[in-house]
């Protein structure tokens, strides 16, 4: 991401409805996975650290982050409580089986779209998964909603369910579940994107925290989807969620 995007993320991710709502949804998904006690957790693209405390509720957390500014902001925010290492997927991953580092849970939370080689990056993680380990990822959905905001965040792509499925399968994983989410707010976001195209106003900026009543309402709408996801997949949305495992019988399982 751009340096401005990291600075904004550090300032807003504790309170902004989108970050808070996504954490609530992801926390519910992770609780459903029956992870081992004190699981070993790796967040790829840990950014400025907004998810680390939530993930720490499931075990011992490490992070991989390519950007120096983001790592510094994360260390300042978390007091250096987490092992966050410099690196880049897929070719510069500072964790490995040679040092005995394998993980029960590997997370790509809105990270994969920033990586040129998404297939290679997912495939690289296979050697870091402990037996029975799982990958949970989220990505922005609906390529037709591509906008200046994606450019500001330095996305390489938005995904459809079909393109994400192809990426996961090409990387050699079985899909345990896949679903759209951030569904209730899809009509509002889609209308805003199309209106910006019609009017020519397409500001390449981030998203500051809205006024408190509006922020609270949006958080409520987003986070309530965790209950629906507990019972099945949602048919459309602004984001996609997937849970992946190595095929049964792979070496090391």
Secondary structure in CASP SS format (residue, H / E / C, confidence):
PFRMAT SS
TARGET T0000
AUTHOR 0000-0000-0000
METHOD secondary structure of the structure
MODEL  1
X C 1.00
X C 1.00
X H 1.00
X H 1.00
X H 1.00
X H 1.00
X H 1.00
X H 1.00
X H 1.00
X H 1.00
X H 1.00
X H 1.00
X C 1.00
X C 1.00
X C 1.00
X C 1.00
X H 1.00
X H 1.00
X H 1.00
X H 1.00
X H 1.00
X H 1.00
X H 1.00
X H 1.00
X H 1.00
X H 1.00
X H 1.00
X H 1.00
X H 1.00
X H 1.00
X H 1.00
X C 1.00
X C 1.00
X C 1.00
X C 1.00
X C 1.00
X C 1.00
X C 1.00
X E 1.00
X E 1.00
X E 1.00
X E 1.00
X E 1.00
X E 1.00
X C 1.00
X C 1.00
X C 1.00
X C 1.00
X C 1.00
X C 1.00
X C 1.00
X H 1.00
X H 1.00
X H 1.00
X H 1.00
X H 1.00
X C 1.00
X C 1.00
X E 1.00
X E 1.00
X E 1.00
X E 1.00
X E 1.00
X E 1.00
X E 1.00
X C 1.00
X C 1.00
X H 1.00
X H 1.00
X H 1.00
X H 1.00
X H 1.00
X H 1.00
X H 1.00
X H 1.00
X H 1.00
X H 1.00
X H 1.00
X C 1.00
X C 1.00
X C 1.00
X C 1.00
X E 1.00
X E 1.00
X E 1.00
X E 1.00
X C 1.00
X E 1.00
X C 1.00
X C 1.00
X C 1.00
X E 1.00
X C 1.00
X C 1.00
X C 1.00
X C 1.00
X H 1.00
X H 1.00
X H 1.00
X C 1.00
X C 1.00
X C 1.00
X E 1.00
X E 1.00
X E 1.00
X E 1.00
X E 1.00
X E 1.00
X E 1.00
X C 1.00
X C 1.00
X H 1.00
X H 1.00
X H 1.00
X C 1.00
X C 1.00
X C 1.00
X H 1.00
X H 1.00
X H 1.00
X H 1.00
X H 1.00
X H 1.00
X H 1.00
X H 1.00
X H 1.00
X H 1.00
X H 1.00
X E 1.00
X E 1.00
X E 1.00
X E 1.00
X E 1.00
X E 1.00
X E 1.00
X E 1.00
X E 1.00
X E 1.00
X E 1.00
X E 1.00
X E 1.00
X C 1.00
X H 1.00
X H 1.00
X H 1.00
X C 1.00
X C 1.00
X H 1.00
X H 1.00
X H 1.00
X H 1.00
X H 1.00
X C 1.00
X C 1.00
X C 1.00
X C 1.00
X C 1.00
X C 1.00
X E 1.00
X C 1.00
X H 1.00
X H 1.00
X H 1.00
X H 1.00
X H 1.00
X H 1.00
X H 1.00
X H 1.00
X H 1.00
X H 1.00
X C 1.00
X C 1.00
X E 1.00
X E 1.00
X E 1.00
X E 1.00
X E 1.00
X E 1.00
X E 1.00
X E 1.00
X E 1.00
X C 1.00
X C 1.00
X C 1.00
X C 1.00
X H 1.00
X H 1.00
X H 1.00
X H 1.00
X H 1.00
X H 1.00
X H 1.00
X H 1.00
X H 1.00
X H 1.00
X H 1.00
X H 1.00
X H 1.00
X H 1.00
X C 1.00
X C 1.00
X C 1.00
X C 1.00
X C 1.00
X C 1.00
X C 1.00
X C 1.00
X C 1.00
X C 1.00
X C 1.00
X C 1.00
X H 1.00
X H 1.00
X H 1.00
X H 1.00
X H 1.00
X H 1.00
X H 1.00
X H 1.00
X H 1.00
X H 1.00
X H 1.00
X H 1.00
X C 1.00
X H 1.00
X H 1.00
X H 1.00
X H 1.00
X H 1.00
X C 1.00
X C 1.00
X C 1.00
X C 1.00
X E 1.00
X C 1.00
X C 1.00
X C 1.00
X C 1.00
X E 1.00
X E 1.00
X E 1.00
X E 1.00
X E 1.00
X E 1.00
X E 1.00
X E 1.00
X C 1.00
X C 1.00
X C 1.00
X C 1.00
X C 1.00
X C 1.00
X C 1.00
END
